[in-house]
Amino acid sequence: MNQCCLFENDCEPEFFGQRMVKARIAHKCGECNEPILPGEQYEVSTGMWDGDFDRHKTCRSCAVIRDDLLSCGYTFGAVWLDIEECYGIDPEFLP
């Protein structure tokens, strides 16, 4: 499968950390906008881009799909648009 590198070296963070955690309270996925319920695993990504600190919460499903399809670059909050642009897949038809 072709890998699309839309954003390779486009916006390197000053620092970046990413980890899977278990939700203690409800959250919302920043990609699919579905709820992340207490007890579910989700990914927390923190970093500083262009002097601004930011934190992103991604449900496990979106994180796995993103990592499989956009291994060389993506934009937080726009992963489904990146997939559509990269592969010509309409996000409406994805789970």
N, CA, C and O atoms as CSV, one atom per row, in Angstrom:
chain,resi,resn,atom,element,x,y,z
A,1,MET,N,N,0.843,-1.181,0.000
A,1,MET,CA,C,0.000,0.000,0.000
A,1,MET,C,C,0.885,1.239,0.000
A,1,MET,O,O,1.887,1.286,0.713
A,2,ASN,N,N,0.527,2.223,-0.781
A,2,ASN,CA,C,1.270,3.473,-0.816
A,2,ASN,C,C,1.111,4.225,0.494
A,2,ASN,O,O,0.031,4.247,1.084
A,3,GLN,N,N,2.177,4.829,0.936
A,3,GLN,CA,C,2.118,5.702,2.103
A,3,GLN,C,C,2.125,7.139,1.610
A,3,GLN,O,O,2.967,7.524,0.798
A,4,CYS,N,N,1.191,7.923,2.103
A,4,CYS,CA,C,1.090,9.316,1.700
A,4,CYS,C,C,1.812,10.176,2.728
A,4,CYS,O,O,1.556,10.056,3.926
A,5,CYS,N,N,2.686,11.017,2.284
A,5,CYS,CA,C,3.453,11.858,3.198
A,5,CYS,C,C,3.072,13.320,3.010
A,5,CYS,O,O,3.894,14.135,2.590
A,6,LEU,N,N,1.830,13.645,3.323
A,6,LEU,CA,C,1.344,15.011,3.160
A,6,LEU,C,C,2.093,16.001,4.037
A,6,LEU,O,O,2.359,17.127,3.616
A,7,PHE,N,N,2.434,15.594,5.247
A,7,PHE,CA,C,2.903,16.555,6.223
A,7,PHE,C,C,4.296,16.237,6.751
A,7,PHE,O,O,4.683,16.762,7.795
A,8,GLU,N,N,5.045,15.409,6.075
A,8,GLU,CA,C,6.379,15.050,6.533
A,8,GLU,C,C,7.229,16.306,6.681
A,8,GLU,O,O,7.384,17.084,5.740
A,9,ASN,N,N,7.778,16.490,7.887
A,9,ASN,CA,C,8.620,17.644,8.224
A,9,ASN,C,C,7.918,18.995,8.039
A,9,ASN,O,O,8.582,20.025,7.924
A,10,ASP,N,N,6.598,18.995,8.011
A,10,ASP,CA,C,5.839,20.223,7.791
A,10,ASP,C,C,5.793,21.096,9.039
A,10,ASP,O,O,5.902,22.319,8.951
A,11,CYS,N,N,5.631,20.469,10.196
A,11,CYS,CA,C,5.499,21.239,11.431
A,11,CYS,C,C,6.039,20.399,12.586
A,11,CYS,O,O,5.272,19.771,13.315
A,12,GLU,N,N,7.323,20.392,12.744
A,12,GLU,CA,C,7.951,19.605,13.800
A,12,GLU,C,C,7.706,20.258,15.162
A,12,GLU,O,O,7.910,21.463,15.313
A,13,PRO,N,N,7.270,19.472,16.158
A,13,PRO,CA,C,7.047,20.046,17.487
A,13,PRO,C,C,8.358,20.338,18.204
A,13,PRO,O,O,9.383,19.704,17.953
A,14,GLU,N,N,8.297,21.315,19.101
A,14,GLU,CA,C,9.453,21.611,19.940
A,14,GLU,C,C,9.674,20.481,20.941
A,14,GLU,O,O,10.814,20.135,21.249
A,15,PHE,N,N,8.578,19.903,21.450
A,15,PHE,CA,C,8.609,18.658,22.215
A,15,PHE,C,C,7.290,17.963,22.002
A,15,PHE,O,O,6.291,18.592,21.653
A,16,PHE,N,N,7.289,16.644,22.216
A,16,PHE,CA,C,6.101,15.850,21.939
A,16,PHE,C,C,6.113,14.598,22.792
A,16,PHE,O,O,7.161,13.975,22.962
A,17,GLY,N,N,4.957,14.217,23.334
A,17,GLY,CA,C,4.796,12.978,24.081
A,17,GLY,C,C,3.444,12.368,23.757
A,17,GLY,O,O,2.470,13.075,23.498
A,18,GLN,N,N,3.403,11.033,23.777
A,18,GLN,CA,C,2.173,10.339,23.433
A,18,GLN,C,C,2.092,9.084,24.278
A,18,GLN,O,O,3.075,8.357,24.421
A,19,ARG,N,N,0.892,8.825,24.849
A,19,ARG,CA,C,0.733,7.600,25.648
A,19,ARG,C,C,-0.725,7.179,25.668
A,19,ARG,O,O,-1.628,7.995,25.486
A,20,MET,N,N,-0.936,5.892,25.891
A,20,MET,CA,C,-2.284,5.344,26.051
A,20,MET,C,C,-2.628,5.385,27.538
A,20,MET,O,O,-1.812,5.025,28.387
A,21,VAL,N,N,-3.834,5.825,27.834
A,21,VAL,CA,C,-4.315,5.898,29.208
A,21,VAL,C,C,-5.731,5.343,29.265
A,21,VAL,O,O,-6.380,5.163,28.234
A,22,LYS,N,N,-6.205,5.073,30.480
A,22,LYS,CA,C,-7.569,4.611,30.678
A,22,LYS,C,C,-8.400,5.786,31.187
A,22,LYS,O,O,-8.017,6.465,32.140
A,23,ALA,N,N,-9.536,6.014,30.544
A,23,ALA,CA,C,-10.395,7.142,30.913
A,23,ALA,C,C,-11.014,6.920,32.294
A,23,ALA,O,O,-11.565,5.857,32.579
A,24,ARG,N,N,-10.912,7.937,33.137
A,24,ARG,CA,C,-11.595,7.924,34.433
A,24,ARG,C,C,-12.928,8.651,34.346
A,24,ARG,O,O,-13.862,8.365,35.095
A,25,ILE,N,N,-12.997,9.602,33.411
A,25,ILE,CA,C,-14.233,10.332,33.148
A,25,ILE,C,C,-14.462,10.319,31.633
A,25,ILE,O,O,-13.575,9.925,30.875
A,26,ALA,N,N,-15.631,10.741,31.198
A,26,ALA,CA,C,-15.937,10.768,29.765
A,26,ALA,C,C,-15.139,11.878,29.076
A,26,ALA,O,O,-14.950,12.964,29.626
A,27,HIS,N,N,-14.686,11.585,27.886
A,27,HIS,CA,C,-13.982,12.538,27.023
A,27,HIS,C,C,-14.596,12.430,25.635
A,27,HIS,O,O,-15.500,11.624,25.414
A,28,LYS,N,N,-14.109,13.237,24.704
A,28,LYS,CA,C,-14.545,13.164,23.317
A,28,LYS,C,C,-13.314,13.026,22.440
A,28,LYS,O,O,-12.337,13.753,22.616
A,29,CYS,N,N,-13.358,12.097,21.498
A,29,CYS,CA,C,-12.258,11.906,20.559
A,29,CYS,C,C,-12.143,13.141,19.672
A,29,CYS,O,O,-13.141,13.619,19.133
A,30,GLY,N,N,-10.935,13.650,19.524
A,30,GLY,CA,C,-10.687,14.818,18.694
A,30,GLY,C,C,-10.722,14.529,17.211
A,30,GLY,O,O,-10.620,15.449,16.400
A,31,GLU,N,N,-10.864,13.260,16.838
A,31,GLU,CA,C,-10.915,12.897,15.419
A,31,GLU,C,C,-12.332,12.554,14.969
A,31,GLU,O,O,-12.831,13.147,14.012
A,32,CYS,N,N,-12.985,11.612,15.638
A,32,CYS,CA,C,-14.316,11.164,15.215
A,32,CYS,C,C,-15.446,11.802,16.033
A,32,CYS,O,O,-16.623,11.619,15.722
A,33,ASN,N,N,-15.079,12.550,17.079
A,33,ASN,CA,C,-16.041,13.222,17.961
A,33,ASN,C,C,-16.946,12.267,18.738
A,33,ASN,O,O,-17.930,12.703,19.336
A,34,GLU,N,N,-16.628,10.978,18.737
A,34,GLU,CA,C,-17.395,10.007,19.519
A,34,GLU,C,C,-16.933,10.075,20.973
A,34,GLU,O,O,-15.798,10.462,21.252
A,35,PRO,N,N,-17.819,9.696,21.900
A,35,PRO,CA,C,-17.413,9.726,23.309
A,35,PRO,C,C,-16.377,8.653,23.622
A,35,PRO,O,O,-16.402,7.558,23.061
A,36,ILE,N,N,-15.480,8.989,24.518
A,36,ILE,CA,C,-14.544,8.029,25.119
A,36,ILE,C,C,-15.078,7.825,26.523
A,36,ILE,O,O,-15.034,8.737,27.349
A,37,LEU,N,N,-15.577,6.643,26.790
A,37,LEU,CA,C,-16.267,6.372,28.054
A,37,LEU,C,C,-15.304,5.949,29.152
A,37,LEU,O,O,-14.232,5.417,28.866
A,38,PRO,N,N,-15.682,6.184,30.421
A,38,PRO,CA,C,-14.832,5.730,31.534
A,38,PRO,C,C,-14.509,4.242,31.396
A,38,PRO,O,O,-15.382,3.419,31.118
A,39,GLY,N,N,-13.233,3.925,31.598
A,39,GLY,CA,C,-12.757,2.549,31.481
A,39,GLY,C,C,-12.160,2.227,30.126
A,39,GLY,O,O,-11.440,1.237,30.000
A,40,GLU,N,N,-12.438,3.033,29.099
A,40,GLU,CA,C,-11.892,2.790,27.771
A,40,GLU,C,C,-10.481,3.364,27.662
A,40,GLU,O,O,-10.148,4.357,28.309
A,41,GLN,N,N,-9.665,2.726,26.837
A,41,GLN,CA,C,-8.314,3.218,26.562
A,41,GLN,C,C,-8.389,4.286,25.481
A,41,GLN,O,O,-9.171,4.170,24.538
A,42,TYR,N,N,-7.574,5.327,25.618
A,42,TYR,CA,C,-7.457,6.351,24.592
A,42,TYR,C,C,-6.044,6.900,24.620
A,42,TYR,O,O,-5.298,6.687,25.576
A,43,GLU,N,N,-5.688,7.605,23.567
A,43,GLU,CA,C,-4.342,8.153,23.434
A,43,GLU,C,C,-4.355,9.637,23.786
A,43,GLU,O,O,-5.220,10.390,23.339
A,44,VAL,N,N,-3.383,10.038,24.594
A,44,VAL,CA,C,-3.186,11.447,24.910
A,44,VAL,C,C,-1.862,11.872,24.282
A,44,VAL,O,O,-0.817,11.274,24.538
A,45,SER,N,N,-1.923,12.909,23.461
A,45,SER,CA,C,-0.736,13.450,22.810
A,45,SER,C,C,-0.565,14.889,23.271
A,45,SER,O,O,-1.496,15.689,23.190
A,46,THR,N,N,0.620,15.210,23.752
A,46,THR,CA,C,0.902,16.576,24.203
A,46,THR,C,C,2.179,17.061,23.524
A,46,THR,O,O,3.089,16.282,23.240
A,47,GLY,N,N,2.221,18.343,23.276
A,47,GLY,CA,C,3.411,18.894,22.657
A,47,GLY,C,C,3.319,20.394,22.519
A,47,GLY,O,O,2.325,21.020,22.888
A,48,MET,N,N,4.390,20.954,21.972
A,48,MET,CA,C,4.431,22.386,21.718
A,48,MET,C,C,4.795,22.590,20.249
A,48,MET,O,O,5.838,22.133,19.780
A,49,TRP,N,N,3.909,23.288,19.536
A,49,TRP,CA,C,4.101,23.607,18.139
A,49,TRP,C,C,4.104,25.123,17.989
A,49,TRP,O,O,3.172,25.800,18.422
A,50,ASP,N,N,5.137,25.639,17.386
A,50,ASP,CA,C,5.258,27.093,17.160
A,50,ASP,C,C,5.017,27.891,18.438
A,50,ASP,O,O,4.387,28.948,18.403
A,51,GLY,N,N,5.521,27.383,19.570
A,51,GLY,CA,C,5.418,28.088,20.844
A,51,GLY,C,C,4.111,27.898,21.588
A,51,GLY,O,O,3.941,28.444,22.678
A,52,ASP,N,N,3.177,27.133,21.023
A,52,ASP,CA,C,1.881,26.903,21.669
A,52,ASP,C,C,1.777,25.464,22.164
A,52,ASP,O,O,1.975,24.522,21.397
A,53,PHE,N,N,1.462,25.297,23.469
A,53,PHE,CA,C,1.254,23.976,24.054
A,53,PHE,C,C,-0.133,23.486,23.658
A,53,PHE,O,O,-1.089,24.261,23.644
A,54,ASP,N,N,-0.240,22.203,23.337
A,54,ASP,CA,C,-1.539,21.629,22.983
A,54,ASP,C,C,-1.610,20.180,23.442
A,54,ASP,O,O,-0.594,19.494,23.557
A,55,ARG,N,N,-2.834,19.732,23.701
A,55,ARG,CA,C,-3.102,18.347,24.113
A,55,ARG,C,C,-4.238,17.817,23.250
A,55,ARG,O,O,-5.229,18.510,23.015
A,56,HIS,N,N,-4.083,16.569,22.777
A,56,HIS,CA,C,-5.084,15.944,21.912
A,56,HIS,C,C,-5.463,14.588,22.482
A,56,HIS,O,O,-4.601,13.829,22.927
A,57,LYS,N,N,-6.767,14.284,22.467
A,57,LYS,CA,C,-7.286,12.999,22.933
A,57,LYS,C,C,-7.864,12.268,21.727
A,57,LYS,O,O,-8.690,12.810,20.993
A,58,THR,N,N,-7.414,11.023,21.535
A,58,THR,CA,C,-7.822,10.232,20.379
A,58,THR,C,C,-8.276,8.855,20.850
A,58,THR,O,O,-7.558,8.176,21.583
A,59,CYS,N,N,-9.483,8.442,20.422
A,59,CYS,CA,C,-9.963,7.107,20.810
A,59,CYS,C,C,-9.031,6.051,20.217
A,59,CYS,O,O,-8.309,6.309,19.254
A,60,ARG,N,N,-9.063,4.882,20.801
A,60,ARG,CA,C,-8.165,3.800,20.376
A,60,ARG,C,C,-8.367,3.446,18.900
A,60,ARG,O,O,-7.392,3.218,18.184
A,61,SER,N,N,-9.618,3.397,18.440
A,61,SER,CA,C,-9.900,3.031,17.044
A,61,SER,C,C,-9.279,4.025,16.072
A,61,SER,O,O,-8.614,3.628,15.115
A,62,CYS,N,N,-9.491,5.312,16.314
A,62,CYS,CA,C,-8.922,6.332,15.419
A,62,CYS,C,C,-7.400,6.299,15.459
A,62,CYS,O,O,-6.755,6.477,14.426
A,63,ALA,N,N,-6.816,6.074,16.629
A,63,ALA,CA,C,-5.353,6.030,16.746
A,63,ALA,C,C,-4.772,4.868,15.939
A,63,ALA,O,O,-3.750,5.026,15.271
A,64,VAL,N,N,-5.421,3.703,16.000
A,64,VAL,CA,C,-4.934,2.530,15.261
A,64,VAL,C,C,-5.049,2.766,13.761
A,64,VAL,O,O,-4.104,2.509,13.015
A,65,ILE,N,N,-6.210,3.256,13.316
A,65,ILE,CA,C,-6.403,3.514,11.886
A,65,ILE,C,C,-5.415,4.572,11.404
A,65,ILE,O,O,-4.804,4.412,10.348
A,66,ARG,N,N,-5.257,5.638,12.161
A,66,ARG,CA,C,-4.312,6.709,11.810
A,66,ARG,C,C,-2.892,6.163,11.684
A,66,ARG,O,O,-2.200,6.443,10.705
A,67,ASP,N,N,-2.462,5.388,12.670
A,67,ASP,CA,C,-1.099,4.865,12.649
A,67,ASP,C,C,-0.870,3.907,11.482
A,67,ASP,O,O,0.231,3.848,10.934
A,68,ASP,N,N,-1.912,3.153,11.098
A,68,ASP,CA,C,-1.784,2.229,9.970
A,68,ASP,C,C,-1.752,2.948,8.629
A,68,ASP,O,O,-1.005,2.557,7.732
A,69,LEU,N,N,-2.562,4.001,8.487
A,69,LEU,CA,C,-2.704,4.642,7.179
A,69,LEU,C,C,-1.859,5.899,6.988
A,69,LEU,O,O,-1.555,6.272,5.855
A,70,LEU,N,N,-1.479,6.552,8.081
A,70,LEU,CA,C,-0.749,7.820,7.970
A,70,LEU,C,C,0.538,7.764,8.783
A,70,LEU,O,O,0.794,8.629,9.622
A,71,SER,N,N,1.337,6.749,8.529
A,71,SER,CA,C,2.522,6.510,9.354
A,71,SER,C,C,3.583,7.604,9.234
A,71,SER,O,O,4.443,7.715,10.108
A,72,CYS,N,N,3.543,8.406,8.183
A,72,CYS,CA,C,4.604,9.398,8.020
A,72,CYS,C,C,4.133,10.833,8.227
A,72,CYS,O,O,4.888,11.769,7.966
A,73,GLY,N,N,2.901,11.022,8.689
A,73,GLY,CA,C,2.472,12.373,9.005
A,73,GLY,C,C,0.975,12.561,8.966
A,73,GLY,O,O,0.285,11.950,8.149
A,74,TYR,N,N,0.469,13.407,9.850
A,74,TYR,CA,C,-0.963,13.698,9.934
A,74,TYR,C,C,-1.146,14.990,10.716
A,74,TYR,O,O,-0.208,15.512,11.317
A,75,THR,N,N,-2.359,15.486,10.693
A,75,THR,CA,C,-2.707,16.697,11.424
A,75,THR,C,C,-3.752,16.337,12.472
A,75,THR,O,O,-4.795,15.775,12.135
A,76,PHE,N,N,-3.489,16.651,13.738
A,76,PHE,CA,C,-4.470,16.374,14.781
A,76,PHE,C,C,-5.773,17.100,14.469
A,76,PHE,O,O,-5.770,18.266,14.074
A,77,GLY,N,N,-6.875,16.403,14.650
A,77,GLY,CA,C,-8.189,16.969,14.391
A,77,GLY,C,C,-8.609,16.897,12.938
A,77,GLY,O,O,-9.732,17.269,12.598
A,78,ALA,N,N,-7.723,16.423,12.079
A,78,ALA,CA,C,-8.032,16.337,10.648
A,78,ALA,C,C,-7.581,15.002,10.053
A,78,ALA,O,O,-7.366,14.905,8.845
A,79,VAL,N,N,-7.438,13.985,10.885
A,79,VAL,CA,C,-6.943,12.689,10.407
A,79,VAL,C,C,-7.849,12.117,9.320
A,79,VAL,O,O,-7.352,11.588,8.326
A,80,TRP,N,N,-9.158,12.213,9.488
A,80,TRP,CA,C,-10.054,11.640,8.482
A,80,TRP,C,C,-9.977,12.410,7.171
A,80,TRP,O,O,-10.113,11.816,6.102
A,81,LEU,N,N,-9.763,13.703,7.231
A,81,LEU,CA,C,-9.561,14.482,6.006
A,81,LEU,C,C,-8.233,14.118,5.348
A,81,LEU,O,O,-8.138,14.047,4.122
A,82,ASP,N,N,-7.199,13.886,6.180
A,82,ASP,CA,C,-5.904,13.456,5.653
A,82,ASP,C,C,-6.034,12.109,4.939
A,82,ASP,O,O,-5.454,11.916,3.870
A,83,ILE,N,N,-6.788,11.184,5.520
A,83,ILE,CA,C,-6.991,9.867,4.901
A,83,ILE,C,C,-7.733,10.019,3.582
A,83,ILE,O,O,-7.381,9.390,2.583
A,84,GLU,N,N,-8.760,10.857,3.587
A,84,GLU,CA,C,-9.523,11.083,2.357
A,84,GLU,C,C,-8.620,11.655,1.263
A,84,GLU,O,O,-8.657,11.193,0.123
A,85,GLU,N,N,-7.817,12.653,1.607
A,85,GLU,CA,C,-6.941,13.278,0.624
A,85,GLU,C,C,-5.855,12.323,0.146
A,85,GLU,O,O,-5.507,12.303,-1.034
A,86,CYS,N,N,-5.330,11.540,1.064
A,86,CYS,CA,C,-4.228,10.635,0.764
A,86,CYS,C,C,-4.652,9.458,-0.106
A,86,CYS,O,O,-3.975,9.112,-1.074
A,87,TYR,N,N,-5.776,8.850,0.251
A,87,TYR,CA,C,-6.180,7.592,-0.374
A,87,TYR,C,C,-7.448,7.706,-1.217
A,87,TYR,O,O,-7.831,6.741,-1.879
A,88,GLY,N,N,-8.100,8.856,-1.206
A,88,GLY,CA,C,-9.344,8.998,-1.950
A,88,GLY,C,C,-10.493,8.231,-1.316
A,88,GLY,O,O,-11.452,7.870,-1.999
A,89,ILE,N,N,-10.402,7.979,-0.008
A,89,ILE,CA,C,-11.438,7.251,0.717
A,89,ILE,C,C,-12.384,8.265,1.338
A,89,ILE,O,O,-11.948,9.173,2.046
A,90,ASP,N,N,-13.672,8.116,1.076
A,90,ASP,CA,C,-14.659,8.998,1.684
A,90,ASP,C,C,-14.846,8.589,3.143
A,90,ASP,O,O,-15.264,7.460,3.400
A,91,PRO,N,N,-14.548,9.473,4.119
A,91,PRO,CA,C,-14.635,9.122,5.539
A,91,PRO,C,C,-16.039,8.707,5.965
A,91,PRO,O,O,-16.205,8.050,6.993
A,92,GLU,N,N,-17.053,9.084,5.183
A,92,GLU,CA,C,-18.430,8.707,5.509
A,92,GLU,C,C,-18.606,7.193,5.495
A,92,GLU,O,O,-19.471,6.661,6.191
A,93,PHE,N,N,-17.790,6.497,4.704
A,93,PHE,CA,C,-17.921,5.058,4.565
A,93,PHE,C,C,-16.983,4.269,5.481
A,93,PHE,O,O,-16.967,3.039,5.439
A,94,LEU,N,N,-16.201,4.971,6.308
A,94,LEU,CA,C,-15.316,4.298,7.258
A,94,LEU,C,C,-16.024,4.152,8.601
A,94,LEU,O,O,-16.912,4.939,8.927
A,95,PRO,N,N,-15.631,3.151,9.374
A,95,PRO,CA,C,-16.277,2.951,10.689
A,95,PRO,C,C,-16.026,4.106,11.635
A,95,PRO,O,O,-16.499,4.087,12.771
